[in-house]
Amino acid sequence: MNASCQTLMPAYTNRIDNDVIETSPQIIISEREYLELKWEVGYWQSLHQRSILREIKLKQTIKEKEGQIRDLKNRVFGKKSEKKSASKDKSKSNPDKLKRPRGQQPGSKGHGRTKRPDLPEQEEESNLLQDPICPNCSTPYVPDESKEAEIIEVEVKAYTRKIIRQCMKKECSCKGVPTTVTAPMPPKVIPKSPYGISIMEAVLLSKFHYCQPTNRLLNQYKELGLPISPGTIAGTLKKLKELFQPVYDALYNHQMTEDRFHNDESSWKVFENVEGKIGNRWWLWVSRSVSVVYFQIAQGRGANVPVEYFQNIQKQKIIVICDRYSAYKSLARQLPFIILAFCWAHVRRDFLDAARKYPDLEEWALCWVEKFGELYHINNLRCKEFDQKFPIQWQSASFKEQHEQLVEKMDVIAKDRDAFIALHNPDDLDSDLLSNVKYKIFTSLKNHWNGLNVYIEHPEVPMDNNKGERSIRNPVTGRKNFYGSGSLWSSQLAAIMFSIFQSMALWNINCKHWLRSYLTACARNNGKAPEDLSLFLPWDMDEGRRQRLLKPVPDSS
């Protein structure tokens, strides 16, 4: 038959086992038309398949966006409870049990009035307006034991110290001697400044310890009758920066002799144009050791900042507790003596975020959170029995019991994690959003497992980086209150004062008392930093002085 011909064939019947089967008519077309139709069938089938895949991806995107919306709503408006489902189950199982009210429970023993032995007392008399007499027989009352009442007050006032300097004039005619002799000026931190130590002390504490805007303090001073311009305060702070630099350097030098660090970083605004720096977003890095909290301001967030910081370390091996930020991983690769201990709180947060974003994963995620809670509990019991003088193999039997139980729990977590990863191919998870979320969490857990295991062989190392995050919380509060620093030198002063105040607080030293003592020493040294810093470094000062600095500033009156 010719390929170009086209014939419509009539229908026919076929008889099989006395059954008649009717067939559809056959249409004969050309080969070219057949190929064109076959190509079109493949084309439209491919478009249909692509549309199905696109619909699946769009549905996944919608689920992800809905999860983000739920997460953001929960962060802004939701309750901070992480065991919502568990509390619901308990309330269902025991509906008669009332919710425990907040605060001290009725019938429980209280702690009594708070004792304040360091507050000075001022006695006042409160007498009757007239001597009482008996209204029946007019017999006067006789004196009895007085009753005492206490009212705590805080008085803030501004005043001018008017100093009358004695001046003596000679009466003799001797030559080569002064005509008059005048009493010296009282010591001042800044010789030509009219402001005393108390004002500088209040500005530094308000801004860098309590993290309040300086303008708020100036408004308070204005209401007390002491108007001070912000420019005057800025000029004073710039001069004070040089006085605290030696203490800041001493903190760094001492921290380089230690071997365990908590590191974290947060953004910090610096509103000054610096050559080579685009934008005003800088970074405030914190490194907290056993005895020092050290802050530094840097242009970026790269690994070069901690690498440069740890170049002068004096230990052969140190442990850095941190989050899973890539800069710390690069730090460990460049400096092999650094061991990274990753934070379990961040791992726990991965599961809590999944529970908030995807309600279908809430039960699964909270189950894993409970497993991590068991790790924390066992590790806390283990640490109570730990003696840092001895290695693990020489510890007590109770410690070893908790240690073995902790290792078993870790092995179970690792097996469950690996089992899930082995059963799922990442290429097959594109169509299953929830399994994909689980796979990413477990993969991250596996990739960081070595760093998460550090606390097992080093019980002195905590499981999380909460200490580092608590240290940087105060500067973050300041950043929210006064937006950062107006210049580069003021950001450096912020890092210096944050370091000093938090290091002193680490030793329970009263920051106001320490600052008053240090500024007084600077004033007596003609406005320069004291040459002997041992009186102001907690690890160098004697125990008697340290105990005195633990208390408030003594009353000068």
C-alpha positions as CSV (number, residue, x, y, z in Angstrom):
1,M,0.0,0.0,0.0
2,N,1.2,3.5,-0.8
3,A,2.4,5.4,2.3
4,S,0.7,8.6,1.1
5,C,-2.7,7.0,0.6
6,Q,-5.4,7.3,3.3
7,T,-8.4,4.9,3.4
8,L,-11.3,4.5,5.8
9,M,-11.8,0.8,6.3
10,P,-15.3,-0.5,7.2
11,A,-16.1,-2.1,10.5
12,Y,-16.0,-5.9,10.8
13,T,-17.0,-8.6,13.3
14,N,-15.1,-11.4,14.7
15,R,-16.8,-14.6,16.2
16,I,-15.1,-16.3,19.1
17,D,-16.9,-19.1,21.0
18,N,-20.3,-18.0,19.6
19,D,-19.6,-14.5,21.0
20,V,-19.6,-11.6,18.7
21,I,-17.0,-8.9,19.4
22,E,-17.5,-5.6,17.7
23,T,-14.3,-3.7,16.9
24,S,-13.9,0.0,16.2
25,P,-13.3,1.2,12.7
26,Q,-9.6,1.5,11.6
27,I,-8.3,4.8,10.2
28,I,-5.3,4.7,8.0
29,I,-3.1,7.8,8.1
30,S,0.1,8.7,6.6
31,E,3.4,8.0,8.4
32,R,4.2,11.7,8.7
33,E,0.8,12.4,10.4
34,Y,1.4,9.4,12.7
35,L,4.8,10.7,13.8
36,E,3.4,14.2,14.4
37,L,0.5,12.8,16.5
38,K,3.0,10.6,18.5
39,W,5.2,13.6,19.1
40,E,2.3,15.7,20.3
41,V,1.2,12.9,22.7
42,G,4.7,12.9,24.2
43,Y,4.8,16.7,24.4
44,W,1.5,17.0,26.1
45,Q,2.3,14.2,28.5
46,S,5.6,15.9,29.5
47,L,3.7,19.2,30.1
48,H,1.2,17.4,32.2
49,Q,4.0,15.7,34.2
50,R,5.7,19.0,34.7
51,S,2.5,20.6,35.8
52,I,2.0,17.9,38.4
53,L,5.6,18.3,39.7
54,R,5.1,22.1,39.8
55,E,1.9,21.7,41.7
56,I,3.6,19.4,44.3
57,K,6.4,22.0,44.7
58,L,3.9,24.8,45.1
59,K,2.0,22.8,47.8
60,Q,5.3,22.3,49.6
61,T,6.1,26.0,49.3
62,I,2.7,26.8,50.8
63,K,3.3,24.4,53.7
64,E,6.7,26.0,54.3
65,K,5.2,29.5,54.3
66,E,2.4,28.4,56.5
67,G,5.0,26.9,58.9
68,Q,7.0,30.2,58.9
69,I,3.8,32.1,59.6
70,R,2.9,29.8,62.5
71,D,6.4,30.2,63.8
72,L,6.4,34.0,63.6
73,K,2.9,34.2,65.2
74,N,4.0,31.9,68.0
75,R,7.1,34.0,68.7
76,V,5.1,37.3,68.8
77,F,1.8,36.2,70.3
78,G,2.2,32.6,71.5
79,K,3.0,31.3,74.9
80,K,6.6,30.4,75.7
81,S,5.7,26.9,76.9
82,E,7.5,24.1,75.1
83,K,5.4,21.3,76.6
84,K,2.0,22.4,75.5
85,S,0.9,19.0,74.3
86,A,2.2,17.3,77.5
87,S,0.3,19.8,79.7
88,K,-2.9,19.2,77.7
89,D,-2.5,15.4,78.1
90,K,-2.0,15.8,81.9
91,S,-5.1,18.0,82.2
92,K,-7.2,15.5,80.3
93,S,-6.0,12.6,82.4
94,N,-6.6,14.5,85.7
95,P,-9.3,17.1,85.1
96,D,-10.0,17.5,88.8
97,K,-6.4,18.8,89.4
98,L,-6.5,22.6,89.4
99,K,-3.7,24.6,87.7
100,R,-1.0,25.6,90.2
101,P,-1.1,29.3,90.9
102,R,2.0,31.4,90.4
103,G,4.0,32.7,93.3
104,Q,4.3,31.5,96.8
105,Q,1.8,28.8,97.7
106,P,-0.6,29.2,100.6
107,G,0.7,27.5,103.7
108,S,4.3,27.4,102.5
109,K,7.1,28.8,104.7
110,G,8.3,32.2,103.4
111,H,11.9,33.6,103.6
112,G,10.9,36.5,105.7
113,R,11.9,40.1,105.3
114,T,15.0,40.6,103.2
115,K,18.0,41.6,105.3
116,R,20.0,44.6,104.1
117,P,23.0,44.9,106.5
118,D,24.9,47.2,104.2
119,L,22.2,50.0,104.2
120,P,23.1,52.9,106.6
121,E,20.4,54.0,109.1
122,Q,19.1,57.4,109.9
123,E,17.1,57.6,113.1
124,E,14.1,59.9,113.3
125,E,11.8,60.6,116.2
126,S,8.0,60.6,115.8
127,N,6.4,62.1,118.9
128,L,2.8,62.6,119.9
129,L,1.4,66.0,119.3
130,Q,0.4,66.3,123.0
131,D,0.7,64.2,126.1
132,P,-2.2,61.8,126.3
133,I,-4.4,61.6,129.4
134,C,-7.1,59.2,130.5
135,P,-10.5,60.5,129.3
136,N,-12.2,59.2,132.4
137,C,-9.9,60.2,135.3
138,S,-7.5,62.6,133.5
139,T,-4.5,60.6,134.7
140,P,-1.6,61.3,132.3
141,Y,0.1,58.4,130.4
142,V,3.6,57.4,131.4
143,P,6.5,56.6,129.0
144,D,6.7,53.1,127.7
145,E,9.0,51.1,125.4
146,S,9.2,52.9,122.0
147,K,7.9,51.2,118.8
148,E,10.1,51.0,115.7
149,A,9.1,51.3,112.1
150,E,11.3,51.1,109.0
151,I,10.9,52.9,105.7
152,I,13.5,52.4,103.0
153,E,14.3,55.5,100.9
154,V,16.7,56.3,98.1
155,E,17.7,60.0,97.8
156,V,19.3,61.3,94.6
157,K,20.4,64.9,94.5
158,A,22.8,67.2,92.6
159,Y,24.9,69.7,94.4
160,T,28.0,71.8,93.9
161,R,31.1,71.1,96.0
162,K,32.3,74.6,96.9
163,I,35.9,74.1,98.1
164,I,37.5,77.0,100.1
165,R,41.2,76.7,99.4
166,Q,43.3,78.1,102.2
167,C,45.9,80.7,101.0
168,M,48.9,81.8,103.1
169,K,50.9,84.9,102.4
170,K,54.5,85.4,103.5
171,E,55.5,88.4,105.7
172,C,59.2,88.1,105.5
173,S,61.4,89.6,102.8
174,C,63.3,86.5,101.9
175,K,64.0,86.0,98.2
176,G,63.6,82.8,96.2
177,V,60.6,81.5,98.1
178,P,56.9,81.7,97.0
179,T,55.0,84.8,98.0
180,T,51.8,82.8,98.7
181,V,51.1,79.1,99.4
182,T,47.7,77.8,98.5
183,A,46.1,74.5,99.4
184,P,46.1,72.1,96.4
185,M,43.0,71.4,94.3
186,P,41.2,68.2,95.1
187,P,42.1,65.3,92.8
188,K,40.0,65.2,89.5
189,V,39.8,62.6,86.8
190,I,39.8,65.3,84.1
191,P,41.7,68.3,85.4
192,K,39.8,71.0,83.5
193,S,36.4,69.4,83.8
194,P,33.9,70.9,86.3
195,Y,32.3,67.5,86.8
196,G,33.2,65.1,89.6
197,I,33.7,61.4,89.8
198,S,30.1,60.7,90.7
199,I,28.8,62.1,87.4
200,M,31.3,60.1,85.3
201,E,30.5,57.0,87.3
202,A,26.7,57.4,86.8
203,V,27.1,57.9,83.0
204,L,29.3,54.8,82.6
205,L,27.1,52.6,84.7
206,S,23.9,53.9,83.2
207,K,25.0,53.3,79.6
208,F,27.2,50.2,79.8
209,H,26.0,48.3,82.9
210,Y,22.3,49.1,82.9
211,C,22.1,49.7,79.1
212,Q,20.1,52.9,79.3
213,P,20.3,55.8,76.8
214,T,22.5,58.6,78.1
215,N,19.8,61.1,77.2
216,R,17.5,59.5,79.8
217,L,20.1,60.2,82.6
218,L,20.7,63.8,81.3
219,N,16.9,64.4,81.5
220,Q,16.9,63.2,85.1
221,Y,19.9,65.5,85.9
222,K,18.0,68.4,84.3
223,E,15.1,67.9,86.6
224,L,17.5,67.9,89.5
225,G,18.7,71.3,88.4
226,L,21.9,70.1,86.6
227,P,21.6,70.6,82.9
228,I,24.5,69.0,80.9
229,S,24.8,69.0,77.2
230,P,25.3,65.7,75.3
231,G,28.4,67.0,73.6
232,T,30.0,67.5,77.0
233,I,29.3,63.9,78.0
234,A,30.7,62.7,74.6
235,G,33.9,64.6,75.1
236,T,34.2,63.3,78.7
237,L,33.7,59.7,77.6
238,K,36.3,60.0,74.8
239,K,38.9,61.0,77.4
240,L,37.8,58.3,79.8
241,K,38.5,55.6,77.1
242,E,42.2,55.9,77.5
243,L,42.0,55.4,81.3
244,F,40.3,52.0,81.0
245,Q,42.4,50.7,78.1
246,P,45.1,49.2,80.5
247,V,42.4,47.2,82.4
248,Y,41.0,46.0,79.1
249,D,44.4,44.8,78.0
250,A,44.9,43.1,81.3
251,L,41.6,41.2,80.9
252,Y,42.8,39.9,77.5
253,N,46.2,38.9,78.7
254,H,44.7,36.9,81.6
255,Q,42.1,35.3,79.4
256,M,44.9,34.0,77.2
257,T,46.1,31.8,80.1
258,E,42.8,29.9,80.3
259,D,41.5,26.9,78.4
260,R,37.7,27.0,78.2
261,F,35.7,29.6,76.4
262,H,32.1,30.4,75.6
263,N,31.9,32.4,72.3
264,D,29.1,34.2,70.6
265,E,28.6,37.3,68.5
266,S,25.8,39.8,67.7
267,S,25.4,42.8,65.4
268,W,26.3,46.3,66.6
269,K,25.6,49.6,64.8
270,V,28.5,52.0,64.3
271,F,27.3,55.2,62.7
272,E,30.6,56.4,61.3
273,N,31.9,56.1,57.7
274,V,35.1,54.0,57.9
275,E,37.3,53.5,54.8
276,G,36.8,50.1,53.3
277,K,33.6,49.4,55.3
278,I,30.3,49.4,53.6
279,G,27.3,50.2,55.8
280,N,27.1,50.7,59.5
281,R,26.6,47.1,60.6
282,W,29.5,45.9,62.8
283,W,29.8,42.9,65.0
284,L,30.3,42.6,68.8
285,W,32.1,39.4,69.7
286,V,32.2,37.9,73.2
287,S,34.5,35.3,74.7
288,R,33.7,34.2,78.2
289,S,36.2,32.2,80.2
290,V,36.2,31.1,83.8
291,S,37.3,34.5,85.1
292,V,37.0,37.0,82.3
293,V,34.2,38.2,79.9
294,Y,35.9,39.9,76.9
295,F,34.1,41.8,74.2
296,Q,35.6,43.2,71.0
297,I,34.2,45.2,68.1
298,A,34.9,44.0,64.6
299,Q,33.9,45.1,61.1
300,G,32.8,41.6,60.0
301,R,31.6,38.2,61.2
302,G,34.2,36.1,59.5
303,A,36.6,33.5,61.0
304,N,39.5,36.0,60.9
305,V,38.2,37.7,64.1
306,P,38.4,34.7,66.4
307,V,41.5,33.4,64.6
308,E,43.3,36.7,65.4
309,Y,41.9,36.7,69.0
310,F,43.2,33.2,69.8
311,Q,46.7,33.6,68.3
312,N,48.2,34.5,71.7
313,I,46.7,31.6,73.6
314,Q,49.2,30.0,76.1
315,K,47.6,26.6,76.4
316,Q,48.3,23.6,74.2
317,K,44.6,22.7,73.9
318,I,41.5,24.7,74.5
319,I,37.8,24.0,74.3
320,V,35.4,26.6,72.7
321,I,31.7,26.1,73.4
322,C,29.8,27.7,70.5
323,D,26.9,27.4,68.1
324,R,27.2,25.8,64.7
325,Y,28.2,29.0,62.9
326,S,30.6,28.2,60.0
327,A,33.2,30.8,61.3
328,Y,33.9,28.6,64.3
329,K,34.4,25.5,62.1
330,S,36.9,27.5,60.1
331,L,38.5,28.6,63.3
332,A,39.1,25.0,64.4
333,R,40.5,24.1,60.9
334,Q,43.0,26.9,61.0
335,L,44.0,26.5,64.7
336,P,44.2,22.7,65.4
337,F,44.7,23.2,69.1
338,I,41.0,24.3,69.4
339,I,38.3,21.8,70.1
340,L,34.8,22.9,69.3
341,A,32.0,21.8,71.7
342,F,28.7,22.5,70.0
343,C,25.6,23.7,71.8
344,W,22.9,21.2,72.6
345,A,20.4,24.0,73.1
346,H,20.6,24.8,69.4
347,V,20.0,21.2,68.5
348,R,17.0,21.2,70.8
349,R,15.8,24.4,69.1
350,D,15.8,22.7,65.7
351,F,13.1,20.2,66.9
352,L,11.1,22.9,68.7
353,D,11.1,25.1,65.5
354,A,9.9,22.1,63.5
355,A,7.1,21.5,66.1
356,R,6.0,25.2,65.8
357,K,6.1,25.3,62.1
358,Y,4.5,22.0,61.3
359,P,1.7,20.8,63.7
360,D,2.0,17.2,62.3
361,L,5.5,17.0,63.6
362,E,4.7,18.3,67.1
363,E,4.4,14.9,68.8
364,W,7.6,13.6,67.1
365,A,9.6,16.7,67.9
366,L,8.5,16.9,71.5
367,C,9.4,13.3,71.9
368,W,13.0,14.1,70.9
369,V,13.0,17.1,73.1
370,E,12.2,14.9,76.1
371,K,15.2,12.7,75.1
372,F,17.4,15.7,75.2
373,G,15.9,16.6,78.6
374,E,17.0,13.2,79.9
375,L,20.5,13.8,78.7
376,Y,20.6,17.1,80.6
377,H,19.2,15.5,83.8
378,I,21.7,12.6,83.7
379,N,24.6,14.9,83.0
380,N,23.6,17.2,85.9
381,L,23.6,14.2,88.2
382,R,27.0,13.1,86.8
383,C,28.5,16.6,87.2
384,K,27.6,16.7,90.9
385,E,29.7,13.6,91.5
386,F,32.6,14.8,89.3
387,D,36.0,15.7,90.9
388,Q,38.1,17.8,88.5
389,K,41.3,16.6,90.2
390,F,40.9,13.1,88.8
391,P,40.3,11.7,85.3
392,I,37.1,9.8,84.4
393,Q,38.5,6.4,85.1
394,W,39.4,7.4,88.7
395,Q,36.0,8.9,89.5
396,S,33.6,7.6,92.1
397,A,31.3,4.6,91.5
398,S,28.2,6.9,91.4
399,F,29.8,9.1,88.8
400,K,30.7,6.0,86.6
401,E,27.1,4.8,86.9
402,Q,25.7,8.1,85.6
403,H,28.4,8.3,83.0
404,E,27.6,4.8,81.6
405,Q,23.9,5.7,81.5
406,L,24.7,8.9,79.6
407,V,26.8,7.1,77.0
408,E,24.0,4.5,76.5
409,K,21.4,7.3,75.9
410,M,23.8,9.0,73.4
411,D,24.2,5.7,71.6
412,V,20.4,5.2,71.3
413,I,20.0,8.7,69.9
414,A,22.8,8.0,67.3
415,K,21.2,4.7,66.3
416,D,17.7,6.2,65.8
417,R,19.2,9.1,63.9
418,D,21.2,6.8,61.6
419,A,18.3,4.5,61.1
420,F,16.1,7.3,59.7
421,I,18.9,8.6,57.4
422,A,19.5,5.1,56.0
423,L,15.9,4.5,55.2
424,H,15.4,7.8,53.3
425,N,17.0,8.8,50.0
426,P,17.4,12.6,49.8
427,D,16.4,12.5,46.1
428,D,13.1,10.9,47.1
429,L,12.2,13.5,49.7
430,D,11.2,16.4,47.4
431,S,7.6,15.3,47.4
432,D,7.4,14.7,51.2
433,L,8.0,18.0,53.0
434,L,7.7,16.5,56.6
435,S,10.2,13.7,55.9
436,N,12.5,16.3,54.3
437,V,12.4,18.4,57.4
438,K,13.3,15.4,59.6
439,Y,16.1,14.4,57.2
440,K,17.7,17.9,57.4
441,I,17.5,17.9,61.2
442,F,19.0,14.4,61.5
443,T,21.7,15.2,59.0
444,S,22.7,18.3,60.9
445,L,22.8,16.3,64.1
446,K,25.0,13.7,62.5
447,N,27.4,16.2,60.9
448,H,28.0,18.0,64.3
449,W,28.0,14.8,66.4
450,N,31.7,15.0,67.3
451,G,31.3,18.5,68.7
452,L,28.2,17.5,70.6
453,N,30.1,14.6,72.2
454,V,32.8,16.7,73.8
455,Y,31.0,17.0,77.1
456,I,31.0,13.2,77.5
457,E,34.8,13.0,78.0
458,H,35.1,16.5,79.5
459,P,32.4,16.7,82.3
460,E,33.7,20.2,83.1
461,V,32.3,21.4,79.7
462,P,28.6,22.3,79.8
463,M,26.2,20.9,77.2
464,D,25.2,24.3,75.9
465,N,26.4,27.8,75.3
466,N,23.9,29.5,77.6
467,K,26.7,31.3,79.5
468,G,28.0,33.0,76.3
469,E,24.5,34.0,75.3
470,R,23.7,35.4,78.7
471,S,26.8,37.5,78.5
472,I,25.9,39.1,75.2
473,R,22.3,39.7,76.3
474,N,23.1,42.9,78.1
475,P,24.8,44.6,75.1
476,V,21.9,43.4,72.9
477,T,19.5,45.2,75.3
478,G,21.7,48.3,75.0
479,R,21.6,48.1,71.2
480,K,17.8,48.0,71.3
481,N,17.7,51.0,73.6
482,F,20.3,53.3,72.0
483,Y,20.9,51.7,68.6
484,G,24.7,51.2,69.0
485,S,27.5,53.7,68.8
486,G,27.8,57.0,67.1
487,S,31.5,56.7,66.3
488,L,34.3,54.1,66.1
489,W,35.9,55.2,69.4
490,S,32.6,55.0,71.2
491,S,32.1,51.5,70.0
492,Q,35.5,50.6,71.3
493,L,34.7,52.2,74.6
494,A,31.5,50.1,74.7
495,A,33.5,46.9,74.2
496,I,35.9,48.0,77.0
497,M,33.2,48.8,79.5
498,F,31.1,45.8,78.7
499,S,34.2,43.6,79.3
500,I,35.1,45.3,82.6
501,F,31.6,45.4,84.1
502,Q,30.7,41.8,83.2
503,S,34.1,40.5,84.3
504,M,33.6,42.2,87.7
505,A,30.1,40.8,88.0
506,L,31.6,37.3,87.2
507,W,33.5,37.7,90.5
508,N,30.4,39.2,92.3
509,I,32.2,42.5,92.7
510,N,30.0,45.6,93.1
511,C,30.6,47.4,89.8
512,K,29.7,50.8,91.3
513,H,32.2,50.3,94.1
514,W,34.9,49.1,91.7
515,L,34.4,52.0,89.4
516,R,34.4,54.6,92.2
517,S,37.8,53.1,93.5
518,Y,39.3,53.1,90.0
519,L,38.3,56.6,89.1
520,T,39.5,57.9,92.4
521,A,42.9,56.2,91.8
522,C,43.0,57.9,88.3
523,A,42.2,61.2,89.8
524,R,45.0,60.8,92.4
525,N,47.4,59.9,89.5
526,N,46.8,63.3,87.8
527,G,44.1,61.9,85.4
528,K,46.1,58.9,84.3
529,A,45.5,55.2,84.8
530,P,47.1,53.8,88.0
531,E,50.5,52.2,87.4
532,D,49.7,49.3,89.7
533,L,46.6,47.5,88.4
534,S,46.8,44.6,90.9
535,L,44.4,46.5,93.2
536,F,41.7,46.4,90.5
537,L,42.1,42.9,89.0
538,P,40.1,40.3,90.9
539,W,42.7,37.5,90.4
540,D,45.5,39.7,91.7
541,M,43.9,41.6,94.6
542,D,44.1,40.3,98.1
543,E,41.1,38.6,99.7
544,G,40.4,41.5,102.1
545,R,40.2,44.1,99.3
546,R,38.0,41.8,97.2
547,Q,35.6,41.3,100.1
548,R,35.3,45.1,100.5
549,L,34.6,45.5,96.8
550,L,31.7,43.0,97.1
551,K,29.8,45.5,99.2
552,P,28.3,48.8,98.2
553,V,30.2,52.0,98.3
554,P,30.6,53.0,102.0
555,D,28.8,56.1,103.2
556,S,31.1,59.0,103.1
557,S,29.1,60.8,105.8
